[in-house]
Amino acid sequence: MRVLFLTYPRIGMNRGGLQIQIEETAQGLTDIGVEVIRYNPWQNQIPSVDACHVFSVDGSMVYHTSRAVGLGVPVILSPVLNSFDTPPIVTMLKRRLSALPGCYSDLRRAGMMLHAASTVVALNPAEREMLIKVFNVESSKCCVIPNGINMAFSQGHPALFERTHGIRNFILNVASIEPRKNQLALVRAVKNMRSPLVLIGKATPENDAYLAQCKAEAGPNVRFLGALNHDDPMLAAAYAAAKLFVMPSFSEVMPLTLYEAAVAGCRILTSDQVPVSASLVPLIKQCPPKDVATLSRLIDAEMLAERTDAIRQAVTAMPTWKDICQQLLSVYQEATVPGSQMKAVSRQQL
């Protein structure tokens, strides 16, 4: 089985969850015998592979998707559609307006890719439901395969972080510094608290002003540590040393950092616009991302609460990357069975 991996060309400019998802998936598939071919824009690799796995519905890949379908190569699409900050009816309306003559938006291109794919892989039931409602994706070809759980983050050493930074049992956020991640609300929520807040992540140049605002409003209890590599022992140590992981984002699909924190044993608090696994729903608190007062009150309560192993136990029962890659291999095999591939849908139909 030879599978071509494609994603948007700027993927390497700002390392984040999608790049880690692709890397973990590629490694897991390689471990079980799948030959993963990474896209090279200087070569036409499509005719020599059994399937194309496209990550993201970014419009830059609509032509690759169309070419693959035209050559009879099945497309498996992982949309990672991050639109939970917008009501589905609004996204649906925008998508329909994009079909008007002279309009050619990213939503229209996303629809073209979703309908051309033989299989659409959503990360959770909420994403699957949105894809079906907003883009009229056939429910029969839209499955749910989550990201895998990385158990390595259960092995972090809190003493490493404490020796370096002098704190333990703090509030933690790990994410790129940007408005969608909503660190400003978190900074405001903890301003009058004694508990330290540690922010791990960097801002891209276009978000430098947002980072500056976060720093300007931060109290003395907030520490900005910048980015840490995903495999840096200090990142695992930070999770292990923290008591509470807070994700106040306006929109996420399946954030890897949330599950890394859970594996490490953190208590978890998120905004109510972050989809979480059903097994974690009864164990974590959620609040509206703009409600700073409620966020502050919940952080206070969580920092006073006793540590519990319930979240760690729930998340470690979820599939690992090895389990996920076995499911993906089954998807690839089914898609490459003769006669199983859907015919390409014309732009007029989309």
Beta strands, then each sheet from edge to edge (+ up, - down):
strand 1: 2-6
strand 2: 35-38
strand 3: 51-55
strand 4: 75-78
strand 5: 119-122
strand 6: 142-144
strand 7: 171-174
strand 8: 197-200
strand 9: 222-226
strand 10: 244-247
strand 11: 267-271
strand 12: 285-287
sheet 1: 2+ 1+ 3+ 4+ 5+ 6+
sheet 2: 9+ 8+ 7+ 10+ 11+ 12+
end
